[in-house]
């Protein structure tokens, strides 16, 4: 039975990868304003009240693709009719390459290449290196002189599946001034407090990495980028900026079709039997509480790697910060583009402040995004607006990528970074690992790239030329990065997609 189940779902995952085409983004249109309501009223069966989302019937018709909705509905129905899960299966192979070969098949390979293994996972995981390189660098925070931390302790409070350990963890790093690096020196978790000389150290590292990847996928990616950030930026942009407004035209490819995509993937991932419950360690009840609790604490500032690194106090601290440097350079390019484009349409700050649509857009953003977007009509100017626009570009392209498709090279190596921690020490069962592989595989379907000429959406030649210059600069950054050796932890401009749509 497992053979048929596995191949049925592998075929479906492959089919999605085979037929998915980049969206064609038409110019914006007028429509009824979207008024988001609690998620519990949008998706029956999801008891989540703090998250606000667009109701299915309010998804704008010009931002829907009915064939995608139908396919996704079929997939969600199949989750219960012919579930990809089968109780009682043995654990995956102890050899990570054999485990991967069992789940990532010849069929998968026809559409997307195999994951690379980060250097940090070749031996015992190097948490100090992961604190500055790759997706988990966003969690590193200064807590004292030469002392840094990853804090996932709160994850341990949420209900998990039977037989698993809670994944709450806190990792303490200390500065190695000679190596200009961080070293993990202590991990507090359900296994107790462990240091590098303790017998529980290796397993504590697994718990810490399980916590990091759980938080990254659930809180940062889906709750943060999709529900708290992306959805509301798209709603405010559609509701408040007229279709012929220069800012609407600039932002349009970045927000297009967000509500339809969010609605589909919320159902497929969050409902009982969905991807989240079936792969991660939290139970459905635990997941719902986690989303409800973390949504109100969302910080839009995480979409500005320069400001976020400064807030966490990780730059200029005596250790190298390759990922912060990489992300900061991408952000600077976006910031430059936003500034150049806005200056085409606004002579000075006073002209911008007379634009009532922009003031209303900011008001709506600050009302919808938990804790606001850090800019209101009172402090509006061309420079601060450019920074906000760059944060929006970054949110839906770079931030979404590093928390999503990018994990292909990290999350599948469960011998180092388990997706669940079994109390008896066993590895993940075959069905859980297969689902993890297929979910990550489908995060990497072909989508509309950021490096694309959206000049046809501009109001005039000046705007179109500015959009084209942005593409040229992204291409130049890509070429420059390619002159150095490829590395798994680097985020390349060519990997970026223009929006968060599935
Ligand atoms: Fe996503």
Boltz pocket constraint, residues with backbone or C-beta under 6 A from the ligand:
constraints:
  - pocket:
      binder: B
      contacts: [[A, 221], [A, 226], [A, 400], [A, 404], [A, 500]]
      max_distance: 6.0
